[in-house]
Amino acid sequence: MLIMAATEPIRDKNQLKALADHYLHRGQIRNYTLIIMGVYTALRISDLLRLRWSDVYDEQRQAFRPHITVTEHKTGKIKSIALNKKVLSALRQCLLHRRNDFIFANNRKQAKAISRVQAWRIFHAAAEAVGIMGKISCHSLRKTWGYHAWTNGKISPVIIMDIYNHSSYTVTKRYLGIAQDDLDRAYLGMDLI
């Protein structure tokens, strides 16, 4: 039986920042925005690539929406996601380079979004350039949000489970790749008395 290796989150915050900055410093704002939105919305890449400007920007009011509402392609469930300052900042920059109605528009004449393969190439090139090793893919962006939410301890595991539509704590823990070294840091980092 073939067992596929699970994609890992990006655990190191410095590497995560370097990943996003890789495209920001090159002026490739669409690619930068893809990484920022992937991390901060915890959406699957298929849902990110389907996003249109009308999902995030109200043309009538000339203002960004505070939330995006997405019907998840995989589950059919409706999600409302608050857009934080970093996402809104990336979107503001990206809007200046708008090509068509898709946020992650391709560079061709047809009004389409980039493909999943192209998104993987964008992500993989940046990960390789900044030295991120391991089982990394676009799905790592989705997992990264949950991993850091979990390990910083400020967000309840119940909320994280709900965001991912997981049925149990065990599923979420396995999905996020919570490893023994994470548990060790929790034990060793406590200073109660």
URZIQUI-V774485 format. One record per residue. N is the residue number from 1. RES is the residue in three letters. SS is DSSP state (h for helix, s for strand, l for the rest). PHI is phi in radians with two decimals (* if undefined). PSI is psi in degrees with one decimal (999 if undefined). Layout:
# URZIQUI-V774485
n=N res=RES ss=SS phi=PHI psi=PSI
n=N res=RES ss=SS phi=PHI psi=PSI
This chain:
# URZIQUI-V774485
n=1 res=MET ss=l phi=* psi=134.9
n=2 res=LEU ss=l phi=-1.50 psi=125.5
n=3 res=ILE ss=l phi=-2.00 psi=122.3
n=4 res=MET ss=l phi=-1.46 psi=143.0
n=5 res=ALA ss=l phi=-1.23 psi=136.8
n=6 res=ALA ss=l phi=-1.29 psi=138.8
n=7 res=THR ss=l phi=-1.17 psi=141.6
n=8 res=GLU ss=l phi=-1.82 psi=152.0
n=9 res=PRO ss=l phi=-1.30 psi=166.0
n=10 res=ILE ss=l phi=-1.59 psi=108.6
n=11 res=ARG ss=l phi=-1.44 psi=-31.7
n=12 res=ASP ss=l phi=-1.52 psi=117.1
n=13 res=LYS ss=h phi=-1.13 psi=-32.4
n=14 res=ASN ss=h phi=-1.15 psi=-40.0
n=15 res=GLN ss=h phi=-1.16 psi=-38.0
n=16 res=LEU ss=h phi=-1.11 psi=-44.2
n=17 res=LYS ss=h phi=-1.11 psi=-43.2
n=18 res=ALA ss=h phi=-1.08 psi=-36.0
n=19 res=LEU ss=h phi=-1.06 psi=-48.7
n=20 res=ALA ss=h phi=-1.20 psi=-44.0
n=21 res=ASP ss=h phi=-1.12 psi=-24.6
n=22 res=HIS ss=h phi=-0.91 psi=-45.3
n=23 res=TYR ss=h phi=-1.52 psi=-31.7
n=24 res=LEU ss=h phi=-1.06 psi=-46.3
n=25 res=HIS ss=l phi=-1.18 psi=-19.0
n=26 res=ARG ss=l phi=-1.64 psi=-1.1
n=27 res=GLY ss=l phi=1.29 psi=16.1
n=28 res=GLN ss=l phi=-1.64 psi=77.5
n=29 res=ILE ss=h phi=-1.18 psi=-36.6
n=30 res=ARG ss=h phi=-1.03 psi=-46.2
n=31 res=ASN ss=h phi=-1.19 psi=-38.6
n=32 res=TYR ss=h phi=-1.06 psi=-46.2
n=33 res=THR ss=h phi=-1.11 psi=-37.1
n=34 res=LEU ss=h phi=-1.03 psi=-44.8
n=35 res=ILE ss=h phi=-1.21 psi=-44.5
n=36 res=ILE ss=h phi=-1.06 psi=-48.3
n=37 res=MET ss=h phi=-1.18 psi=-35.5
n=38 res=GLY ss=h phi=-1.07 psi=-40.8
n=39 res=VAL ss=h phi=-1.31 psi=-46.8
n=40 res=TYR ss=h phi=-1.50 psi=-12.9
n=41 res=THR ss=h phi=-1.83 psi=-17.6
n=42 res=ALA ss=l phi=1.03 psi=28.5
n=43 res=LEU ss=l phi=-1.48 psi=152.4
n=44 res=ARG ss=l phi=-1.18 psi=153.2
n=45 res=ILE ss=h phi=-1.05 psi=-36.2
n=46 res=SER ss=h phi=-1.09 psi=-35.4
n=47 res=ASP ss=h phi=-1.33 psi=-37.4
n=48 res=LEU ss=h phi=-1.07 psi=-45.9
n=49 res=LEU ss=h phi=-1.18 psi=-21.6
n=50 res=ARG ss=l phi=-1.44 psi=-9.7
n=51 res=LEU ss=l phi=-1.13 psi=137.1
n=52 res=ARG ss=s phi=-1.99 psi=161.4
n=53 res=TRP ss=h phi=-1.03 psi=-34.4
n=54 res=SER ss=h phi=-1.14 psi=-19.7
n=55 res=ASP ss=h phi=-1.27 psi=-27.4
n=56 res=VAL ss=h phi=-2.06 psi=-14.5
n=57 res=TYR ss=s phi=-2.32 psi=129.1
n=58 res=ASP ss=s phi=-1.63 psi=105.3
n=59 res=GLU ss=l phi=-1.07 psi=-38.7
n=60 res=GLN ss=l phi=-1.06 psi=-47.6
n=61 res=ARG ss=l phi=-1.54 psi=-9.4
n=62 res=GLN ss=l phi=0.96 psi=48.0
n=63 res=ALA ss=s phi=-2.56 psi=151.1
n=64 res=PHE ss=s phi=-1.36 psi=145.8
n=65 res=ARG ss=l phi=-1.34 psi=146.6
n=66 res=PRO ss=l phi=-1.30 psi=-21.3
n=67 res=HIS ss=s phi=-2.35 psi=156.1
n=68 res=ILE ss=s phi=-2.01 psi=144.9
n=69 res=THR ss=s phi=-1.98 psi=124.2
n=70 res=VAL ss=s phi=-2.22 psi=134.7
n=71 res=THR ss=s phi=-1.64 psi=111.9
n=72 res=GLU ss=l phi=-1.08 psi=129.3
n=73 res=HIS ss=l phi=-1.07 psi=-43.2
n=74 res=LYS ss=l phi=-1.25 psi=-43.3
n=75 res=THR ss=l phi=-1.81 psi=-20.3
n=76 res=GLY ss=l phi=1.35 psi=2.4
n=77 res=LYS ss=l phi=-1.45 psi=147.6
n=78 res=ILE ss=s phi=-1.61 psi=131.3
n=79 res=LYS ss=s phi=-2.12 psi=139.5
n=80 res=SER ss=s phi=-1.99 psi=121.5
n=81 res=ILE ss=s phi=-2.11 psi=122.5
n=82 res=ALA ss=s phi=-1.24 psi=137.1
n=83 res=LEU ss=l phi=-1.67 psi=114.5
n=84 res=ASN ss=l phi=-1.39 psi=177.5
n=85 res=LYS ss=h phi=-1.04 psi=-39.6
n=86 res=LYS ss=h phi=-1.18 psi=-40.3
n=87 res=VAL ss=h phi=-1.15 psi=-46.2
n=88 res=LEU ss=h phi=-1.10 psi=-38.8
n=89 res=SER ss=h phi=-1.10 psi=-45.1
n=90 res=ALA ss=h phi=-1.10 psi=-42.1
n=91 res=LEU ss=h phi=-1.12 psi=-39.2
n=92 res=ARG ss=h phi=-1.04 psi=-44.1
n=93 res=GLN ss=h phi=-1.15 psi=-41.3
n=94 res=CYS ss=h phi=-1.17 psi=-35.7
n=95 res=LEU ss=h phi=-1.03 psi=-32.3
n=96 res=LEU ss=l phi=-1.13 psi=-20.6
n=97 res=HIS ss=l phi=-1.96 psi=21.3
n=98 res=ARG ss=l phi=-0.96 psi=130.6
n=99 res=ARG ss=l phi=-1.83 psi=-41.6
n=100 res=ASN ss=l phi=-2.69 psi=-161.2
n=101 res=ASP ss=l phi=-1.31 psi=-14.7
n=102 res=PHE ss=s phi=-1.48 psi=136.3
n=103 res=ILE ss=l phi=-1.10 psi=-43.6
n=104 res=PHE ss=l phi=-1.80 psi=62.2
n=105 res=ALA ss=s phi=-1.21 psi=147.7
n=106 res=ASN ss=l phi=-1.35 psi=174.0
n=107 res=ASN ss=l phi=-1.67 psi=16.4
n=108 res=ARG ss=l phi=-1.73 psi=174.4
n=109 res=LYS ss=l phi=-1.25 psi=-29.3
n=110 res=GLN ss=l phi=-1.21 psi=141.1
n=111 res=ALA ss=l phi=-1.43 psi=83.5
n=112 res=LYS ss=l phi=-2.36 psi=161.6
n=113 res=ALA ss=s phi=-1.46 psi=163.1
n=114 res=ILE ss=l phi=-1.10 psi=158.8
n=115 res=SER ss=l phi=-1.46 psi=167.6
n=116 res=ARG ss=h phi=-1.10 psi=-35.9
n=117 res=VAL ss=h phi=-1.12 psi=-43.0
n=118 res=GLN ss=h phi=-1.15 psi=-39.3
n=119 res=ALA ss=h phi=-1.06 psi=-41.8
n=120 res=TRP ss=h phi=-1.08 psi=-43.2
n=121 res=ARG ss=h phi=-1.06 psi=-43.0
n=122 res=ILE ss=h phi=-1.06 psi=-49.8
n=123 res=PHE ss=h phi=-1.13 psi=-47.6
n=124 res=HIS ss=h phi=-1.10 psi=-40.9
n=125 res=ALA ss=h phi=-1.08 psi=-43.3
n=126 res=ALA ss=h phi=-1.19 psi=-42.5
n=127 res=ALA ss=h phi=-1.07 psi=-43.6
n=128 res=GLU ss=h phi=-1.14 psi=-41.7
n=129 res=ALA ss=h phi=-1.12 psi=-32.6
n=130 res=VAL ss=l phi=-1.75 psi=4.7
n=131 res=GLY ss=l phi=1.42 psi=26.9
n=132 res=ILE ss=l phi=-1.44 psi=121.1
n=133 res=MET ss=l phi=-1.92 psi=169.2
n=134 res=GLY ss=l phi=1.89 psi=-165.1
n=135 res=LYS ss=l phi=-1.51 psi=83.4
n=136 res=ILE ss=l phi=-1.99 psi=138.5
n=137 res=SER ss=l phi=-2.69 psi=-178.0
n=138 res=CYS ss=l phi=-1.00 psi=-31.9
n=139 res=HIS ss=h phi=-1.15 psi=-18.9
n=140 res=SER ss=h phi=-1.06 psi=-32.6
n=141 res=LEU ss=h phi=-1.08 psi=-46.0
n=142 res=ARG ss=h phi=-1.08 psi=-43.8
n=143 res=LYS ss=h phi=-1.23 psi=-30.0
n=144 res=THR ss=h phi=-1.08 psi=-43.3
n=145 res=TRP ss=h phi=-0.96 psi=-51.6
n=146 res=GLY ss=h phi=-1.14 psi=-38.3
n=147 res=TYR ss=h phi=-1.05 psi=-47.8
n=148 res=HIS ss=h phi=-1.28 psi=-32.8
n=149 res=ALA ss=h phi=-1.09 psi=-41.1
n=150 res=TRP ss=h phi=-1.21 psi=-49.3
n=151 res=THR ss=h phi=-1.33 psi=-22.4
n=152 res=ASN ss=h phi=-1.43 psi=-11.9
n=153 res=GLY ss=l phi=1.27 psi=7.8
n=154 res=LYS ss=l phi=-1.62 psi=-11.9
n=155 res=ILE ss=l phi=-2.08 psi=128.9
n=156 res=SER ss=l phi=-1.05 psi=138.2
n=157 res=PRO ss=h phi=-0.98 psi=-28.5
n=158 res=VAL ss=h phi=-1.12 psi=-40.7
n=159 res=ILE ss=h phi=-1.14 psi=-43.7
n=160 res=ILE ss=h phi=-1.09 psi=-44.5
n=161 res=MET ss=h phi=-1.01 psi=-42.0
n=162 res=ASP ss=h phi=-1.15 psi=-42.4
n=163 res=ILE ss=h phi=-1.06 psi=-38.6
n=164 res=TYR ss=h phi=-1.54 psi=-3.8
n=165 res=ASN ss=l phi=1.06 psi=36.4
n=166 res=HIS ss=l phi=-1.55 psi=150.0
n=167 res=SER ss=l phi=-1.56 psi=-15.2
n=168 res=SER ss=l phi=-2.66 psi=161.0
n=169 res=TYR ss=h phi=-1.03 psi=-42.4
n=170 res=THR ss=h phi=-1.08 psi=-41.8
n=171 res=VAL ss=h phi=-1.09 psi=-46.2
n=172 res=THR ss=h phi=-1.12 psi=-43.8
n=173 res=LYS ss=h phi=-1.05 psi=-45.0
n=174 res=ARG ss=h phi=-1.18 psi=-42.0
n=175 res=TYR ss=h phi=-1.03 psi=-41.3
n=176 res=LEU ss=h phi=-1.46 psi=-6.1
n=177 res=GLY ss=l phi=1.20 psi=36.2
n=178 res=ILE ss=l phi=-1.14 psi=116.1
n=179 res=ALA ss=l phi=-1.89 psi=170.8
n=180 res=GLN ss=h phi=-1.01 psi=-36.7
n=181 res=ASP ss=h phi=-1.14 psi=-30.5
n=182 res=ASP ss=h phi=-1.19 psi=-41.6
n=183 res=LEU ss=h phi=-1.15 psi=-41.3
n=184 res=ASP ss=h phi=-1.04 psi=-44.2
n=185 res=ARG ss=h phi=-1.05 psi=-37.0
n=186 res=ALA ss=h phi=-1.12 psi=-45.1
n=187 res=TYR ss=h phi=-1.15 psi=-48.5
n=188 res=LEU ss=h phi=-1.29 psi=-21.3
n=189 res=GLY ss=h phi=-1.51 psi=-7.6
n=190 res=MET ss=l phi=-1.34 psi=131.5
n=191 res=ASP ss=l phi=-2.33 psi=87.1
n=192 res=LEU ss=l phi=-1.67 psi=-33.4
n=193 res=ILE ss=l phi=-2.16 psi=999
